[in-house]
């Protein structure tokens, strides 16, 4: 069995280019920059940037053209494809791309672009009112490294209602 899968999380380097194929299907091209931080042998902190060419078709291309722009944080899941062609001088050229199959959008930028804009805070659920708040004494607290013995509970101490939720071995058909 073979697997060709790529996951890339990074920032879009320029606004996506939208085109249409002769069939009318939409195609979009853009690139993503990813950063790698490391410390070299001399103890200096270094950063490498890698640029990935992304291609998306159909509905995914339409979504990208509407919601993705330069500076957007995006996660792309896809497959790697290398194209080749002969240029005008007769020299063979190669281009490796990621054909997008899924995407996840990061937080939206305020102000539209990465220059001067700030990330919006992630969505937070509204605070619950006092009637729906769980009381702290209802939540068991188990300390780390404290042994828990679930077998210490006596099954005979359960009420009939609690026992009805249990599975009886005789009821299993096999």
C-alpha positions as CSV (number, residue, x, y, z in Angstrom):
1,X,0.0,0.0,0.0
2,X,1.3,3.5,-0.9
3,X,0.5,6.8,0.8
4,X,0.9,10.3,-0.6
5,X,-0.3,12.8,2.0
6,X,0.9,16.3,2.9
7,X,-0.2,18.6,5.8
8,X,1.0,22.1,5.7
9,X,0.2,24.8,8.2
10,X,1.5,28.3,7.4
11,X,0.8,31.8,6.1
12,X,-0.4,32.6,2.6
13,X,2.4,34.6,0.8
14,X,0.1,36.4,-1.7
15,X,-3.5,36.6,-2.7
16,X,-4.6,33.4,-4.5
17,X,-4.8,33.4,-8.3
18,X,-8.2,32.3,-9.5
19,X,-8.6,30.9,-13.0
20,X,-11.1,28.7,-14.8
21,X,-10.3,25.5,-16.7
22,X,-11.8,25.0,-20.2
23,X,-14.5,22.8,-18.6
24,X,-15.5,25.8,-16.5
25,X,-14.2,24.3,-13.2
26,X,-12.5,26.9,-11.0
27,X,-8.8,26.4,-10.1
28,X,-6.8,28.5,-7.6
29,X,-3.0,28.7,-7.1
30,X,-1.2,30.2,-4.1
31,X,1.8,29.5,-1.9
32,X,2.2,29.0,1.8
33,X,5.3,29.9,3.9
34,X,6.2,27.6,6.8
35,X,8.9,28.4,9.3
36,X,11.3,26.1,11.2
37,X,13.1,27.3,14.3
38,X,16.2,25.6,15.5
39,X,19.5,26.1,17.3
40,X,22.7,25.4,15.4
41,X,25.8,23.7,16.8
42,X,27.2,27.1,17.8
43,X,24.1,27.7,20.0
44,X,22.7,30.4,17.7
45,X,18.9,30.4,17.2
46,X,18.1,30.1,13.5
47,X,15.0,30.2,11.4
48,X,14.3,28.7,8.0
49,X,11.4,29.5,5.7
50,X,10.0,27.0,3.2
51,X,7.6,27.9,0.5
52,X,4.9,25.4,-0.7
53,X,2.9,25.7,-4.0
54,X,-0.7,24.9,-3.5
55,X,-3.4,24.1,-6.2
56,X,-7.1,23.6,-5.4
57,X,-10.0,22.8,-7.7
58,X,-13.8,23.1,-7.7
59,X,-15.7,23.9,-4.5
60,X,-12.5,24.1,-2.5
61,X,-11.0,26.6,-5.0
62,X,-14.2,28.7,-4.7
63,X,-14.0,28.7,-0.9
64,X,-10.3,29.6,-1.0
65,X,-11.0,32.5,-3.4
66,X,-13.6,33.9,-1.1
67,X,-12.0,33.5,2.4
68,X,-8.2,33.3,1.9
69,X,-5.9,36.3,1.3
70,X,-2.3,37.3,1.8
71,X,-1.2,36.7,5.4
72,X,-4.0,34.2,6.2
73,X,-3.1,31.3,8.5
74,X,-4.3,28.1,6.8
75,X,-3.9,24.4,7.2
76,X,-3.9,22.4,3.9
77,X,-4.3,18.7,3.6
78,X,-3.5,17.2,0.2
79,X,-1.2,15.1,-2.0
80,X,2.1,16.0,-3.6
81,X,2.3,16.2,-7.4
82,X,5.3,17.0,-9.5
83,X,4.6,18.4,-13.0
84,X,7.2,18.7,-15.8
85,X,7.3,20.5,-19.1
86,X,9.8,21.7,-21.7
87,X,10.3,25.5,-21.7
88,X,10.8,27.6,-24.8
89,X,14.6,26.8,-24.8
90,X,13.8,23.1,-24.8
91,X,15.0,22.6,-21.2
92,X,12.9,20.3,-19.0
93,X,11.3,22.2,-16.1
94,X,9.8,20.7,-12.9
95,X,7.4,22.1,-10.3
96,X,6.3,20.3,-7.2
97,X,2.8,21.3,-5.8
98,X,0.4,20.2,-3.1
99,X,-3.0,19.4,-4.6
100,X,-5.4,20.5,-1.8
101,X,-8.1,18.1,-0.7
102,X,-9.1,19.7,2.6
103,X,-8.5,23.0,4.4
104,X,-8.9,24.6,7.8
105,X,-8.9,28.3,8.1
106,X,-7.0,30.0,10.9
107,X,-8.2,33.0,12.9
108,X,-9.3,35.9,10.7
109,X,-7.1,39.0,10.5
110,X,-8.6,42.4,11.5
111,X,-7.9,44.9,8.9
112,X,-7.8,42.4,6.0
113,X,-4.0,41.8,5.6
114,X,-1.1,40.7,7.8
115,X,0.5,44.2,7.7
116,X,-0.9,46.1,10.6
117,X,-3.7,43.8,11.3
118,X,-4.1,41.7,14.4
119,X,-5.7,38.3,14.9
120,X,-9.2,38.2,16.3
121,X,-9.6,36.3,19.5
122,X,-11.0,32.8,19.0
123,X,-14.7,32.3,19.6
124,X,-15.6,31.8,23.3
125,X,-18.9,30.4,24.4
126,X,-21.0,32.9,26.3
127,X,-20.9,32.6,30.1
128,X,-23.6,30.3,31.6
129,X,-26.1,31.6,34.0
130,X,-26.2,30.4,37.6
131,X,-28.9,27.8,36.9
132,X,-26.8,25.9,34.5
133,X,-23.4,26.2,36.2
134,X,-22.1,22.9,37.6
135,X,-21.3,23.0,41.3
136,X,-17.7,22.4,42.1
137,X,-18.5,19.7,44.7
138,X,-20.1,17.6,42.0
139,X,-16.8,17.3,40.1
140,X,-14.5,14.7,41.6
141,X,-10.9,15.7,41.9
142,X,-8.4,13.0,41.5
143,X,-4.9,13.9,42.5
144,X,-2.0,12.9,40.2
145,X,-0.3,9.7,41.6
146,X,-3.2,8.8,43.8
147,X,-4.3,5.2,43.2
148,X,-8.0,4.8,42.3
149,X,-9.7,1.5,43.1
150,X,-13.0,1.2,41.2
151,X,-13.3,-2.4,42.4
152,X,-13.9,-1.3,45.9
153,X,-17.5,-0.4,45.1
154,X,-19.9,-3.1,46.2
155,X,-22.3,-4.0,43.4
156,X,-24.9,-5.1,45.9
157,X,-25.0,-1.5,47.2
158,X,-26.6,-0.2,44.0
159,X,-30.3,0.4,43.8
160,X,-32.5,-1.6,41.4
161,X,-32.6,1.4,39.1
162,X,-28.9,1.7,39.0
163,X,-28.6,-2.1,38.3
164,X,-31.0,-1.9,35.4
165,X,-28.3,0.1,33.5
166,X,-25.8,-2.7,33.9
167,X,-25.4,-5.4,31.3
168,X,-26.1,-9.0,32.4
169,X,-23.8,-11.6,30.8
170,X,-26.7,-13.9,30.3
171,X,-28.3,-11.3,28.0
172,X,-25.5,-11.4,25.5
173,X,-26.6,-13.5,22.5
174,X,-23.2,-15.1,21.7
